[in-house]
Amino acid sequence: MKLHVINTGSFKLDGGAMFGVVPKSIWQRTNPADENNQIDMAMRCLLIEDGNHLMLIDNGIGTKQKPEFFKHYHLSGDYELHASLKQAGFSASDITDVFITHLHFDHCGGSVEYRNGKLVTTFPNARYWSNQDHWIWATHPNAREKASFLKENIDPIEESGQLRMIDPGAASRFTFMDIFFCSGHTDKMMIPMIHYRDHTVCFMADLLPTVGHIPLPYVMGYDTRPLLTLQEKEEFLMKAAKNKFVLFFEHDPVNECCTVKETEKGVRLDRTFALSSINN
C-alpha cells in the first residue's frame, strides 16, 4: 500500500465560526486570523493505492461555482486537484473509488465538473461512496446546512449510476480500513481509519479540523449537534491516544499529521509531522 497527499488548494473561513464558544484570544494562538477574522484552511485529500484499489478520500471545493460564491472563501495557493493527481502519477480516469466523508461543498466539490457545458462526474471510472443516512440528510437539507449541500455537487453523482452506499451496521467493505461514523458535525460523517504498515492513519475530516481543535470544548459553530461532537471527540481521542493513531488533517494549513497523548488536562497534542515521515 502507498499513501499520497493530494492538495487541492486553500480557502478561508470565519475563525469564530470555526471555534464556537472558545474566545478569539485563545484560538488565535494556534490559528491566527486576518483583518476579516478569517483563518486559513487547507483542503488536503488522501489517495490510497492498494492493489486494484486507487481510492481518493474527499476532493476539495472544485472549480465550477460562480465567482460570487468563491469570493466568500478566498481560494488561494498553487495546488489543484488534477495537477496534484498528476504529480502523484495518476489522472482522474485512474481512480477506482471516491470516498466522500460528507457532502459539504469543501469536501465533495471536486466530485463533479463541467465538461462540454454539462455537469459530469470528474472520475468516470470510479465508484462514489457515501451512506444512505447521510445522503438523505444532504439531499433534504435542514435550513442550517442548506448552503453547504449544493445540488450541483450531489445530484450528478446519483444520476451517473456511480453512487454506492456503505452500511454503517456492517463490517468495513474495504479490507484496508475501518470507518468511524459520527453525527455531531453532520449526520453520519465517515472517518476512514486506514491500516497502513504498523500504523492506523485516520482521515479526520471535520471531526478534528486542525491541531487547534484537539481540546474537547473546541467545537465548531458549524456543527449541528455540538454536544454530540463532544462525546464523539472524547471517544475517538481516547482511542487515538491509547493506540497511537496517526491523525491526518484535511484542513490544518500547516500540519499534515499528529499523534495525541493523555495528560492531566485531557488528551492533548503529542507531536506533529508530515505523512512522508511514515511513508519511508
VOGUVEX-883754 format. One record per residue (C-alpha): chain; residue in three letters; x, y negated, z negated; residue number from 0. Coordinates in steps of 0.001 Angstrom, whole numbers. Each point is the difference from the previous one (the first is absolute). Layout:
REM residues N
ATOM unit code      xx      yy      zz pos
ATOM    A  Ala       X       Y       Z NUM
...
This chain:
REM residues 280
ATOM unit code      xx      yy      zz pos
ATOM    A  Met       0       0       0   0
ATOM    A  Lys    1036   -3581     713   1
ATOM    A  Leu   -1533   -3223   -1285   2
ATOM    A  His     187   -3223    1997   3
ATOM    A  Val    -890   -3476   -1279   4
ATOM    A  Ile   -2208   -1768    2546   5
ATOM    A  Asn    -110   -3743    -616   6
ATOM    A  Thr   -2890   -1815    1703   7
ATOM    A  Gly     571   -3567   -1207   8
ATOM    A  Ser    -775   -2174   -3003   9
ATOM    A  Phe   -2902   -2186   -1062  10
ATOM    A  Lys   -1121   -2099   -2955  11
ATOM    A  Leu   -2806     303   -2537  12
ATOM    A  Asp   -1104   -2182   -2872  13
ATOM    A  Gly    2137     772   -3056  14
ATOM    A  Gly   -2831    -510   -2466  15
ATOM    A  Ala   -2204    2456    1883  16
ATOM    A  Met    2854    2510      72  17
ATOM    A  Phe     468     -77   -3784  18
ATOM    A  Gly   -3518    -546   -1317  19
ATOM    A  Val     -71   -1172   -3627  20
ATOM    A  Val    3800    -143    -386  21
ATOM    A  Pro    1184   -3660    -232  22
ATOM    A  Lys    2126   -1408    2798  23
ATOM    A  Ser    2711    -937   -2502  24
ATOM    A  Ile     548    3747    -464  25
ATOM    A  Trp    -567    1533    3446  26
ATOM    A  Gln    2078   -2564    1861  27
ATOM    A  Arg    3119    1376   -1711  28
ATOM    A  Thr    -179    3058    2232  29
ATOM    A  Asn   -2102   -1337    2893  30
ATOM    A  Pro     778   -3702     578  31
ATOM    A  Ala   -2713   -2044    1678  32
ATOM    A  Asp     288   -2658    2694  33
ATOM    A  Glu   -1550   -3485    -106  34
ATOM    A  Asn   -3397    1525     890  35
ATOM    A  Asn     192    2540   -2846  36
ATOM    A  Gln     506    2829    2497  37
ATOM    A  Ile    2470    2834    -428  38
ATOM    A  Asp    1891    2045    2587  39
ATOM    A  Met   -1317    3459     807  40
ATOM    A  Ala    1588    2703    2134  41
ATOM    A  Met   -1931    2435    2186  42
ATOM    A  Arg    2364    2941    -325  43
ATOM    A  Cys   -1276    3285    1418  44
ATOM    A  Leu    1452    3501    -143  45
ATOM    A  Leu     573    2538    2773  46
ATOM    A  Ile     279    3675    -956  47
ATOM    A  Glu    1793    2280    2444  48
ATOM    A  Asp    -657    3608    -958  49
ATOM    A  Gly     -11    2814    2548  50
ATOM    A  Asn   -2894    -589    2373  51
ATOM    A  His   -1335   -2855   -2129  52
ATOM    A  Leu     907   -3622     614  53
ATOM    A  Met   -2202   -1810   -2493  54
ATOM    A  Leu    -216   -3767    -352  55
ATOM    A  Ile   -1336   -1231   -3341  56
ATOM    A  Asp   -1809   -3330     513  57
ATOM    A  Asn     885   -2302    2889  58
ATOM    A  Gly    -151   -3664    -998  59
ATOM    A  Ile   -2270   -2832    1035  60
ATOM    A  Gly     192     389    3768  61
ATOM    A  Thr       6   -2772    2611  62
ATOM    A  Lys   -3532    -141    1367  63
ATOM    A  Gln   -1610   -2583   -2291  64
ATOM    A  Lys    -573   -3587    1056  65
ATOM    A  Pro    2433   -2744   -1065  66
ATOM    A  Glu   -2488   -1440   -2500  67
ATOM    A  Phe      58    3329   -1851  68
ATOM    A  Phe    3776     275    -113  69
ATOM    A  Lys     515   -3603   -1137  70
ATOM    A  His   -1326     935   -3447  71
ATOM    A  Tyr    2686    2649    -474  72
ATOM    A  His    3146   -1627    1446  73
ATOM    A  Leu    1436    2991    1827  74
ATOM    A  Ser    3770    -120     144  75
ATOM    A  Gly    3155    2037     482  76
ATOM    A  Asp    1698    1739    2881  77
ATOM    A  Tyr   -1731    3361    -457  78
ATOM    A  Glu   -2816    1428    2127  79
ATOM    A  Leu   -1646    3424      73  80
ATOM    A  His    1015    1198    3467  81
ATOM    A  Ala    3530   -1406    -245  82
ATOM    A  Ser     510    1689   -3376  83
ATOM    A  Leu   -1213    3325    1375  84
ATOM    A  Lys    2394    -375    2922  85
ATOM    A  Gln    2860    -754   -2379  86
ATOM    A  Ala    -782    3284   -1779  87
ATOM    A  Gly     126    1803    3364  88
ATOM    A  Phe   -3722     374     671  89
ATOM    A  Ser   -2946   -1566    1774  90
ATOM    A  Ala   -3697    -251    -832  91
ATOM    A  Ser    -788    2972    2237  92
ATOM    A  Asp    2319    2228   -2096  93
ATOM    A  Ile   -2047    -439   -3200  94
ATOM    A  Thr   -2049    3105    -864  95
ATOM    A  Asp   -1719   -1312   -3144  96
ATOM    A  Val    -939   -3457   -1283  97
ATOM    A  Phe    -709      79   -3730  98
ATOM    A  Ile   -1941   -3066   -1130  99
ATOM    A  Thr     169    -579   -3767 100
ATOM    A  His   -3026   -2290     263 101
ATOM    A  Leu   -1630   -2139    2653 102
ATOM    A  His     871   -3532   -1146 103
ATOM    A  Phe    1307   -1929    3019 104
ATOM    A  Asp    3640    -244   -1128 105
ATOM    A  His     213    3796    -227 106
ATOM    A  Cys   -1828    1129    3147 107
ATOM    A  Gly      42   -2929    2434 108
ATOM    A  Gly    2660    1665    2122 109
ATOM    A  Ser   -2260    3013     560 110
ATOM    A  Val   -1789   -1722    2882 111
ATOM    A  Glu    1241   -2369    2702 112
ATOM    A  Tyr   -1139   -1688    3177 113
ATOM    A  Arg     989    1800    3176 114
ATOM    A  Asn   -1255   -1238    3381 115
ATOM    A  Gly   -2470   -2195   -1843 116
ATOM    A  Lys   -1512    2858   -2024 117
ATOM    A  Leu     387    1056   -3610 118
ATOM    A  Val    1633    3435     -89 119
ATOM    A  Thr    1902    2054   -2561 120
ATOM    A  Thr    3682    -876    -152 121
ATOM    A  Phe    1056    3633    -461 122
ATOM    A  Pro   -1718    1963    2779 123
ATOM    A  Asn    1193    3467   -1037 124
ATOM    A  Ala    -492    -326   -3750 125
ATOM    A  Arg   -2623    1114   -2456 126
ATOM    A  Tyr   -1076   -2895   -2229 127
ATOM    A  Trp    -512    1049   -3633 128
ATOM    A  Ser   -2382   -1599   -2496 129
ATOM    A  Asn   -2573    1486   -2394 130
ATOM    A  Gln   -3774      -8     195 131
ATOM    A  Asp    -685   -2033   -3139 132
ATOM    A  His    2405   -2758     948 133
ATOM    A  Trp   -1158     -50    3613 134
ATOM    A  Ile   -3599    -550   -1078 135
ATOM    A  Trp    1142   -2647   -2496 136
ATOM    A  Ala    1910   -1860    2739 137
ATOM    A  Thr   -2649     242    2709 138
ATOM    A  His   -2757   -1166   -2373 139
ATOM    A  Pro    2045   -2604   -1891 140
ATOM    A  Asn    -980   -1886   -3111 141
ATOM    A  Ala      80   -3801     119 142
ATOM    A  Arg    3242    -131   -2011 143
ATOM    A  Glu    2001    2093    2481 144
ATOM    A  Lys   -1797    -749    3260 145
ATOM    A  Ala    2738   -2358    1200 146
ATOM    A  Ser    2607    2746    -444 147
ATOM    A  Phe   -1830    2696    1978 148
ATOM    A  Leu      60   -1135    3617 149
ATOM    A  Lys   -2179    1895    2456 150
ATOM    A  Glu    2543    -367    2793 151
ATOM    A  Asn    2529    1900   -2139 152
ATOM    A  Ile   -2411    2792    -882 153
ATOM    A  Asp   -2692     707    2598 154
ATOM    A  Pro    2359     842    2904 155
ATOM    A  Ile    1621    2741   -2092 156
ATOM    A  Glu   -3300    1830    -418 157
ATOM    A  Glu   -1020    -647    3595 158
ATOM    A  Ser    3270    1525    1235 159
ATOM    A  Gly    -781    3417   -1487 160
ATOM    A  Gln    3375     -31   -1768 161
ATOM    A  Leu   -1370    -527   -3523 162
ATOM    A  Arg     444    2788   -2560 163
ATOM    A  Met   -1056     124   -3651 164
ATOM    A  Ile    1896    1249   -3046 165
ATOM    A  Asp   -2069    1653   -2715 166
ATOM    A  Pro     970   -1435   -3433 167
ATOM    A  Gly   -1109    3212   -1669 168
ATOM    A  Ala    2133    2305    2112 169
ATOM    A  Ala    3673     810    -129 170
ATOM    A  Ser    2241   -2252    2072 171
ATOM    A  Arg    -349     703    3700 172
ATOM    A  Phe    3670    -770     477 173
ATOM    A  Thr    2559    2336   -1557 174
ATOM    A  Phe    2581   -2763    -353 175
ATOM    A  Met   -2092   -2273   -2216 176
ATOM    A  Asp   -2726    -324   -2594 177
ATOM    A  Ile   -2492   -2873    -249 178
ATOM    A  Phe    -993   -2074   -3034 179
ATOM    A  Phe   -3481   -1482     475 180
ATOM    A  Cys    -817   -3219   -1831 181
ATOM    A  Ser   -2996   -2325      81 182
ATOM    A  Gly     926   -3096   -2007 183
ATOM    A  His    1269   -2037    2934 184
ATOM    A  Thr   -2540    1325    2493 185
ATOM    A  Asp   -1951    3224     116 186
ATOM    A  Lys    2120    3152     539 187
ATOM    A  Met    3291   -1606     987 188
ATOM    A  Met    2540    2753     692 189
ATOM    A  Ile    3562       4   -1385 190
ATOM    A  Pro    2215    2529    1863 191
ATOM    A  Met    2506    1845   -2203 192
ATOM    A  Ile    2610    1444    2349 193
ATOM    A  His    2192    2975    -898 194
ATOM    A  Tyr    3355   -1142    1285 195
ATOM    A  Arg    3150    1955    -861 196
ATOM    A  Asp     171     -83   -3820 197
ATOM    A  His   -2280   -3038    -244 198
ATOM    A  Thr   -3651    -932       1 199
ATOM    A  Val    -305   -3183    2070 200
ATOM    A  Cys   -3260   -1824    -705 201
ATOM    A  Phe   -1327   -2522    2510 202
ATOM    A  Met   -1537   -2501   -2410 203
ATOM    A  Ala   -2307   -1986    2346 204
ATOM    A  Asp   -2043   -2362   -2214 205
ATOM    A  Leu      73    2002   -3213 206
ATOM    A  Leu    3374   -1655    -631 207
ATOM    A  Pro     661   -2728    2577 208
ATOM    A  Thr    3374   -1197   -1353 209
ATOM    A  Val    2487     581   -2799 210
ATOM    A  Gly   -1601   -2976   -1734 211
ATOM    A  His   -3254    1955    -374 212
ATOM    A  Ile    1407    2836   -2136 213
ATOM    A  Pro   -1308   -1192   -3423 214
ATOM    A  Leu   -3549    1295    -469 215
ATOM    A  Pro   -1869   -3343    -295 216
ATOM    A  Tyr    1537   -1260    3244 217
ATOM    A  Val   -3025     863    2134 218
ATOM    A  Met   -1017   -1771    3188 219
ATOM    A  Gly   -3019   -2252     116 220
ATOM    A  Tyr    -851    1807    3244 221
ATOM    A  Asp    -709    3266   -1836 222
ATOM    A  Thr   -3674     912     -70 223
ATOM    A  Arg     231    1902   -3306 224
ATOM    A  Pro    2930   -1495   -1955 225
ATOM    A  Leu    -592    2010   -3166 226
ATOM    A  Leu      92    3188    2037 227
ATOM    A  Thr    3252   -1184    1581 228
ATOM    A  Leu    1425    -284   -3529 229
ATOM    A  Gln    -848    3637    -677 230
ATOM    A  Glu    1299    1210    3363 231
ATOM    A  Lys    3243   -1944    -331 232
ATOM    A  Glu     600    1349   -3487 233
ATOM    A  Glu    -620    3600    1083 234
ATOM    A  Phe    2195    -329    3054 235
ATOM    A  Leu    2863   -1912   -1608 236
ATOM    A  Met     241    2406   -2933 237
ATOM    A  Lys     398    2868    2478 238
ATOM    A  Ala    2450   -2046    2046 239
ATOM    A  Ala    2180    -732   -3013 240
ATOM    A  Lys     -78    3585   -1246 241
ATOM    A  Asn     754    1531    3399 242
ATOM    A  Lys    2289   -2722    1390 243
ATOM    A  Phe   -2188    -637    3028 244
ATOM    A  Val    1434   -2295    2663 245
ATOM    A  Leu   -2509   -2823     473 246
ATOM    A  Phe      47   -1379    3565 247
ATOM    A  Phe   -1386   -3535     285 248
ATOM    A  Glu   -2089   -1058    2948 249
ATOM    A  His    -238   -3657   -1048 250
ATOM    A  Asp    3051    -882   -2096 251
ATOM    A  Pro    1940   -2575    2076 252
ATOM    A  Val    3366     984   -1505 253
ATOM    A  Asn     -82    3521   -1428 254
ATOM    A  Glu    -673    3126    2044 255
ATOM    A  Cys      -1    2488   -2885 256
ATOM    A  Cys     278     316   -3737 257
ATOM    A  Thr    -232    2428   -2873 258
ATOM    A  Val   -1687    -780   -3324 259
ATOM    A  Lys     644     997   -3600 260
ATOM    A  Glu   -1863      90   -3301 261
ATOM    A  Thr     892   -2743   -2499 262
ATOM    A  Glu   -1415   -1331   -3266 263
ATOM    A  Lys   -2003   -2492    2080 264
ATOM    A  Gly   -1371    2672    2301 265
ATOM    A  Val    1163    1131    3439 266
ATOM    A  Arg    2478   -2453    1484 267
ATOM    A  Leu    2379    -295    2936 268
ATOM    A  Asp    2987    2330     -96 269
ATOM    A  Arg    1945    -858    3163 270
ATOM    A  Thr    -585   -1176    3557 271
ATOM    A  Phe    1629    1355    3150 272
ATOM    A  Ala    -390     472    3724 273
ATOM    A  Leu   -1626    3153    1349 274
ATOM    A  Ser    3216     664    1922 275
ATOM    A  Ser    1784     729   -3286 276
ATOM    A  Ile   -1956    3262    -342 277
ATOM    A  Asn      66     726    3735 278
ATOM    A  Asn    3733     649     -59 279
